[in-house]
Amino acid sequence: MGSIDSYIFRTTLTSFAVILASLTGVIWITQALRGIDLMTSQGQTILTFLGLTGMAVPVLVLVIAPVALMIAVAHTLNRLANDSEIIVMNAAGLSPLRLVRPFMFASVVVAILVGFISAYVAPEGLRRINRWDSEITADILANILQPGRFSQLETNLTIRVRERQPGGVLVGVFIDDRRDPNERVSIIADHGTVLKNEDGSFLVLEDGTLQRFETGKQDPALVAFGRYAFDMSKFSRARDVTYGIRERYLWELLWPEPGDALYARLPNQFRAEMHDRLLAPIYPFVFAALTFAFLGLPRTTRQSRNFSMAGAIAAVFAVRLAGFACSIVTSSTPAVAAAQYLLLGATLAVSLWVIARNIVIEPPARLMELINALTASLARLRLRPMPS
């Protein structure tokens, strides 16, 4: 790799890293705010909240990375054009097809990153979210004992906690247990904590009273206690974790197990997800070539780059939107998967053909005249003095 290639390669990857981190951070924050209820209403720690939402970041990167590369390529080309470096390189004999090479090198790095995330990292993150969610769902303190609410665990069992204090201390605990048809037990405790050990989960109550109303007796039995353990093991069992299609590794999609019940029920969805994973590393090459076809060719200062930038954005958006549409249709019609490969292959081939033929993509002359006339009219209206 020559000095020019190294310069463009470093500039593109540096811009890509900054843009990827920025876009991922913004989108992650917006998505994480939707799950803020996990920390506030369910009493989870900030580390649990960040851990759960952070596991979904690789899934965001899969979609954002090709777009971030497109923006990085556009930024690098604009920088080279503003410094007249593209014109100098072209005058020195460096053809556009040769100039696109370092951008393809950068696309290789992004494609490897996307392919690795698609094959392993993203499914692993979703699997951990699934397992973590199962543990949180089984957490009595987080999901059953909600402050200020009467939680009906069973038809004849109700628990209420007035408030939760730091350290997992539950204040103002009330339990109404009518599961035994021969007696009714009401427990009021000043405070309590949840204890988990190998024997199960228990609500350990302190400084309270227990009232037992037995059938056939008029007066209840009242007992004051300093410490009482209420068994809640039945309500803290983690649910069985089953992995969905998006949580399968790439090799599990390519070669599903013969006895896989999910594959037997949804074979088309399996194939659609497999094609999405295989196509993910191709998008960086397509977006880079498409952006270069609009912005990478040398042009004079009179040739506006604004239209080229808008065209590159519109073309990338159209290709990605078409890819999403084909992916959705593939779930019901597997033959449409071929259209995704044809779409990306044709877009890449046409882009490289435009680059090799030195075709500068410009708007029609009449369109530019109309835009210029409209701009001039607006400028005259803005400069016209207001009537007194």
C-alpha positions as CSV (number, residue, x, y, z in Angstrom):
1,M,0.0,0.0,0.0
2,G,1.5,3.3,-1.2
3,S,1.7,6.6,0.7
4,I,-1.5,7.9,-1.0
5,D,-3.4,4.7,-0.2
6,S,-2.2,4.8,3.4
7,Y,-3.2,8.4,3.8
8,I,-6.7,7.9,2.4
9,F,-7.1,4.6,4.2
10,R,-6.2,6.1,7.6
11,T,-8.4,9.2,7.0
12,T,-11.4,7.0,6.0
13,L,-11.1,4.6,8.9
14,T,-10.5,7.4,11.5
15,S,-13.6,9.2,10.2
16,F,-15.5,5.9,10.2
17,A,-14.6,5.2,13.9
18,V,-15.7,8.6,15.0
19,I,-18.9,8.5,13.1
20,L,-19.8,5.0,14.1
21,A,-19.2,5.8,17.8
22,S,-21.3,8.9,17.6
23,L,-24.2,7.4,15.7
24,T,-24.2,4.3,17.8
25,G,-24.1,6.3,21.0
26,V,-27.0,8.6,20.0
27,I,-29.2,5.7,18.9
28,W,-28.2,3.6,21.9
29,I,-29.3,6.4,24.3
30,T,-32.6,6.8,22.6
31,Q,-33.2,3.1,22.8
32,A,-32.0,2.8,26.3
33,L,-34.3,5.5,27.6
34,R,-37.2,3.3,26.6
35,G,-36.0,0.7,29.1
36,I,-35.4,3.1,32.0
37,D,-38.4,1.5,33.7
38,L,-36.1,-1.5,34.3
39,M,-34.1,0.5,36.7
40,T,-36.7,2.8,38.2
41,S,-39.8,0.7,38.7
42,Q,-38.1,-2.7,39.1
43,G,-35.3,-1.6,41.4
44,Q,-32.4,-2.7,39.2
45,T,-29.0,-1.1,39.6
46,I,-27.5,1.2,37.0
47,L,-24.9,-1.5,36.1
48,T,-27.8,-4.0,35.3
49,F,-29.5,-1.3,33.2
50,L,-26.3,-0.4,31.3
51,G,-25.4,-4.1,30.9
52,L,-28.8,-5.1,29.4
53,T,-29.1,-2.2,27.0
54,G,-25.4,-2.4,26.1
55,M,-25.8,-6.0,24.9
56,A,-28.0,-4.7,22.1
57,V,-25.3,-2.3,20.7
58,P,-23.8,-5.0,18.3
59,V,-27.2,-5.3,16.7
60,L,-27.2,-1.5,16.1
61,V,-23.7,-1.6,14.7
62,L,-24.8,-4.1,12.0
63,V,-27.1,-1.4,10.5
64,I,-25.1,1.7,11.4
65,A,-21.6,0.5,10.3
66,P,-22.2,0.6,6.5
67,V,-23.9,3.9,6.8
68,A,-21.1,5.3,8.9
69,L,-18.6,4.1,6.2
70,M,-20.7,5.9,3.5
71,I,-20.5,9.1,5.6
72,A,-16.7,8.6,6.2
73,V,-16.1,8.1,2.4
74,A,-18.1,11.2,1.6
75,H,-16.2,13.2,4.2
76,T,-12.8,12.0,2.9
77,L,-13.7,12.8,-0.7
78,N,-15.1,16.2,0.1
79,R,-11.9,16.9,2.0
80,L,-9.8,15.8,-0.9
81,A,-11.9,17.9,-3.3
82,N,-11.8,21.0,-1.2
83,D,-8.0,20.8,-1.1
84,S,-7.9,20.1,-4.8
85,E,-6.1,16.9,-4.1
86,I,-8.4,14.8,-6.3
87,I,-7.6,17.0,-9.3
88,V,-3.9,16.9,-8.6
89,M,-4.0,13.1,-8.3
90,N,-5.9,12.8,-11.5
91,A,-3.5,15.1,-13.3
92,A,-0.6,13.0,-12.0
93,G,-2.1,10.0,-13.8
94,L,-4.0,8.4,-10.9
95,S,-7.3,7.2,-12.4
96,P,-10.5,7.2,-10.4
97,L,-10.5,3.3,-10.6
98,R,-7.1,3.4,-9.0
99,L,-8.1,6.1,-6.4
100,V,-11.1,3.9,-5.2
101,R,-8.7,1.2,-4.1
102,P,-7.9,2.6,-0.6
103,F,-11.6,3.0,0.0
104,M,-12.1,-0.7,-0.9
105,F,-9.4,-1.5,1.6
106,A,-11.3,0.4,4.3
107,S,-14.4,-1.5,3.2
108,V,-12.6,-4.8,3.8
109,V,-11.9,-3.8,7.4
110,V,-15.5,-2.7,7.9
111,A,-16.8,-5.9,6.2
112,I,-14.7,-8.1,8.5
113,L,-16.0,-6.2,11.5
114,V,-19.7,-6.5,10.3
115,G,-19.2,-10.2,9.4
116,F,-17.8,-11.1,12.8
117,I,-20.5,-9.2,14.7
118,S,-23.2,-10.7,12.5
119,A,-22.0,-14.2,12.9
120,Y,-21.2,-14.3,16.6
121,V,-21.2,-11.0,18.6
122,A,-24.8,-9.9,17.9
123,P,-26.4,-13.3,18.6
124,E,-24.3,-13.7,21.7
125,G,-25.4,-10.4,23.0
126,L,-29.1,-11.2,22.4
127,R,-28.6,-14.5,24.1
128,R,-27.2,-12.8,27.2
129,I,-30.1,-10.4,27.2
130,N,-32.4,-13.4,27.1
131,R,-30.7,-15.1,30.0
132,W,-30.4,-11.9,32.0
133,D,-34.0,-11.1,31.4
134,S,-34.9,-14.6,32.7
135,E,-33.0,-14.0,35.9
136,I,-34.5,-10.6,36.4
137,T,-38.0,-12.0,35.8
138,A,-37.4,-14.5,38.5
139,D,-36.1,-11.8,40.9
140,I,-38.7,-11.4,43.7
141,L,-37.4,-8.1,44.9
142,A,-37.5,-6.6,41.3
143,N,-40.7,-7.9,40.0
144,I,-43.1,-9.1,42.7
145,L,-42.5,-6.8,45.7
146,Q,-43.4,-3.5,44.1
147,P,-43.6,-0.6,46.6
148,G,-47.1,0.8,47.2
149,R,-48.8,-2.0,45.3
150,F,-50.9,-5.0,46.3
151,S,-49.3,-7.8,44.4
152,Q,-51.5,-10.9,44.0
153,L,-49.1,-13.8,43.6
154,E,-51.9,-16.4,43.6
155,T,-55.6,-16.3,43.9
156,N,-55.5,-16.3,47.7
157,L,-52.1,-14.7,48.4
158,T,-51.5,-10.9,48.4
159,I,-48.4,-9.0,49.5
160,R,-47.9,-5.3,49.8
161,V,-44.7,-3.4,50.6
162,R,-44.8,0.3,51.6
163,E,-41.4,1.3,50.4
164,R,-38.0,-0.1,49.4
165,Q,-34.9,1.3,51.1
166,P,-31.2,1.1,50.0
167,G,-29.7,-2.3,50.6
168,G,-32.8,-4.2,49.7
169,V,-34.7,-3.4,52.9
170,L,-38.5,-3.6,52.5
171,V,-40.4,-1.4,54.9
172,G,-44.0,-1.9,55.9
173,V,-44.7,-5.5,54.7
174,F,-48.2,-6.8,54.7
175,I,-49.1,-10.4,53.7
176,D,-52.6,-11.9,53.4
177,D,-52.4,-15.7,52.9
178,R,-55.7,-17.6,52.4
179,R,-54.3,-20.6,50.4
180,D,-55.2,-23.0,53.2
181,P,-59.0,-23.4,53.3
182,N,-58.9,-24.2,57.0
183,E,-57.1,-21.0,58.1
184,R,-56.3,-17.4,57.1
185,V,-52.9,-15.9,58.0
186,S,-52.3,-12.1,58.0
187,I,-48.8,-10.9,58.7
188,I,-47.7,-7.3,59.4
189,A,-43.9,-6.6,59.7
190,D,-41.9,-3.5,60.3
191,H,-39.3,-4.5,57.7
192,G,-37.9,-7.4,55.9
193,T,-35.4,-8.6,53.3
194,V,-35.2,-11.2,50.6
195,L,-32.9,-14.1,51.3
196,K,-31.8,-16.6,48.6
197,N,-29.8,-19.8,49.3
198,E,-29.7,-23.4,48.2
199,D,-32.9,-24.1,50.0
200,G,-34.9,-21.5,48.0
201,S,-36.0,-17.9,48.3
202,F,-37.4,-16.5,51.6
203,L,-38.9,-13.2,52.7
204,V,-37.3,-12.7,56.1
205,L,-39.6,-10.5,58.2
206,E,-38.6,-8.7,61.4
207,D,-40.5,-7.0,64.2
208,G,-44.1,-7.9,63.3
209,T,-47.2,-9.8,64.2
210,L,-48.9,-12.8,62.8
211,Q,-52.7,-13.3,63.0
212,R,-54.1,-16.8,62.3
213,F,-57.9,-17.2,61.8
214,E,-58.8,-20.9,62.0
215,T,-62.0,-22.3,60.7
216,G,-64.5,-22.9,63.5
217,K,-62.8,-20.6,66.0
218,Q,-64.2,-17.1,66.8
219,D,-61.1,-15.4,68.0
220,P,-57.8,-15.3,66.0
221,A,-54.5,-16.4,67.3
222,L,-52.1,-13.4,67.6
223,V,-48.3,-14.0,67.7
224,A,-45.6,-11.3,67.9
225,F,-42.3,-12.3,66.3
226,G,-38.9,-10.8,66.1
227,R,-37.9,-12.8,63.0
228,Y,-40.0,-14.8,60.6
229,A,-39.2,-16.5,57.2
230,F,-41.9,-16.6,54.6
231,D,-41.2,-19.1,51.8
232,M,-41.4,-17.6,48.3
233,S,-39.4,-20.2,46.4
234,K,-42.4,-21.0,44.3
235,F,-42.4,-17.5,42.8
236,S,-38.7,-17.1,42.0
237,R,-38.1,-19.9,39.5
238,A,-36.4,-18.7,36.4
239,R,-38.2,-19.5,33.2
240,D,-36.6,-21.8,30.6
241,V,-34.5,-19.9,28.2
242,T,-35.2,-20.6,24.5
243,Y,-33.3,-18.9,21.7
244,G,-35.1,-17.2,18.8
245,I,-33.9,-17.0,15.2
246,R,-32.0,-13.8,15.7
247,E,-30.2,-15.3,18.7
248,R,-28.8,-18.2,16.6
249,Y,-25.2,-18.1,15.4
250,L,-24.5,-18.0,11.7
251,W,-23.4,-21.6,11.6
252,E,-26.6,-22.6,13.3
253,L,-28.5,-20.9,10.6
254,L,-26.4,-22.5,7.8
255,W,-26.6,-26.0,9.3
256,P,-29.6,-26.2,11.7
257,E,-29.9,-29.3,13.8
258,P,-32.3,-31.9,12.4
259,G,-34.3,-32.0,15.6
260,D,-34.6,-28.2,16.0
261,A,-38.3,-27.5,16.7
262,L,-38.1,-23.8,15.8
263,Y,-36.5,-24.6,12.4
264,A,-39.1,-27.2,11.7
265,R,-41.8,-24.6,12.4
266,L,-40.3,-21.6,10.7
267,P,-37.9,-22.8,8.0
268,N,-38.4,-19.7,5.8
269,Q,-37.6,-17.3,8.6
270,F,-34.4,-19.2,9.2
271,R,-33.3,-18.8,5.6
272,A,-34.3,-15.2,5.5
273,E,-32.1,-14.5,8.6
274,M,-29.3,-16.5,7.1
275,H,-29.3,-14.4,3.9
276,D,-29.4,-11.2,6.0
277,R,-26.3,-12.4,7.8
278,L,-24.5,-13.4,4.6
279,L,-25.3,-10.1,2.9
280,A,-24.3,-7.9,5.9
281,P,-20.6,-7.8,5.0
282,I,-21.4,-6.9,1.3
283,Y,-23.2,-3.6,2.1
284,P,-19.9,-1.7,3.1
285,F,-18.5,-2.4,-0.4
286,V,-21.7,-1.3,-2.1
287,F,-22.1,1.9,-0.1
288,A,-18.4,2.8,-0.5
289,A,-18.5,2.3,-4.3
290,L,-21.8,4.0,-4.7
291,T,-20.6,7.1,-2.7
292,F,-17.4,7.2,-4.7
293,A,-19.3,7.0,-8.0
294,F,-21.2,10.2,-7.0
295,L,-18.3,12.1,-5.3
296,G,-15.0,10.6,-6.3
297,L,-14.6,11.8,-9.8
298,P,-12.6,15.1,-10.5
299,R,-14.7,18.1,-11.4
300,T,-14.4,21.8,-11.8
301,T,-15.4,24.3,-9.2
302,R,-18.4,25.2,-11.3
303,Q,-19.8,21.7,-11.0
304,S,-21.7,21.6,-7.8
305,R,-21.1,18.8,-5.3
306,N,-24.3,19.4,-3.4
307,F,-26.3,17.5,-5.9
308,S,-23.8,14.6,-5.9
309,M,-24.0,14.5,-2.1
310,A,-27.8,14.4,-2.1
311,G,-27.7,11.8,-4.9
312,A,-25.3,9.6,-2.9
313,I,-27.5,9.8,0.2
314,A,-30.7,9.1,-1.8
315,A,-29.1,6.1,-3.6
316,V,-27.7,4.5,-0.4
317,F,-31.1,5.0,1.3
318,A,-32.9,3.4,-1.6
319,V,-30.6,0.4,-1.7
320,R,-30.8,-0.2,2.0
321,L,-34.6,0.3,2.0
322,A,-34.9,-2.2,-0.9
323,G,-32.7,-4.6,1.0
324,F,-35.0,-4.4,4.1
325,A,-38.1,-4.9,1.9
326,C,-36.6,-8.0,0.2
327,S,-35.6,-9.4,3.6
328,I,-39.2,-9.0,4.8
329,V,-40.7,-10.6,1.7
330,T,-38.1,-13.5,1.8
331,S,-39.6,-14.6,5.1
332,S,-42.7,-15.7,3.2
333,T,-41.3,-16.1,-0.3
334,P,-37.8,-17.7,-0.2
335,A,-37.1,-17.1,-3.9
336,V,-37.0,-13.3,-3.3
337,A,-33.6,-13.9,-1.5
338,A,-32.0,-14.0,-4.9
339,A,-33.2,-10.4,-5.6
340,Q,-31.1,-9.2,-2.6
341,Y,-27.9,-10.6,-4.1
342,L,-28.8,-9.3,-7.6
343,L,-29.6,-5.8,-6.1
344,L,-26.2,-5.5,-4.3
345,G,-24.3,-7.1,-7.2
346,A,-25.9,-4.9,-9.8
347,T,-25.4,-1.7,-7.7
348,L,-21.7,-2.6,-7.1
349,A,-21.1,-3.4,-10.8
350,V,-22.8,-0.2,-12.0
351,S,-20.9,1.9,-9.5
352,L,-17.6,0.5,-10.6
353,W,-18.5,0.9,-14.3
354,V,-19.3,4.6,-13.7
355,I,-16.0,5.0,-11.9
356,A,-14.0,3.2,-14.6
357,R,-15.7,5.3,-17.4
358,N,-15.0,8.6,-15.6
359,I,-18.7,9.5,-15.8
360,V,-19.5,12.5,-13.7
361,I,-23.1,12.3,-12.4
362,E,-24.6,15.7,-12.7
363,P,-28.2,17.0,-12.6
364,P,-29.9,17.9,-15.9
365,A,-29.2,21.4,-17.1
366,R,-32.9,22.4,-17.0
367,L,-33.2,21.3,-13.4
368,M,-30.2,23.4,-12.4
369,E,-31.6,26.4,-14.3
370,L,-34.9,26.0,-12.5
371,I,-33.1,25.7,-9.1
372,N,-30.9,28.7,-9.8
373,A,-33.9,30.8,-10.9
374,L,-35.9,29.8,-7.8
375,T,-32.9,30.7,-5.6
376,A,-32.5,34.1,-7.3
377,S,-36.2,34.8,-6.8
378,L,-36.0,34.0,-3.1
379,A,-33.0,36.2,-2.7
380,R,-34.8,39.1,-4.4
381,L,-37.8,38.7,-2.1
382,R,-35.5,38.6,0.9
383,L,-33.8,41.8,-0.1
384,R,-37.0,43.7,-1.1
385,P,-37.7,46.5,1.5
386,M,-40.7,46.0,3.7
387,P,-43.6,48.5,3.0
388,S,-43.8,51.1,5.7
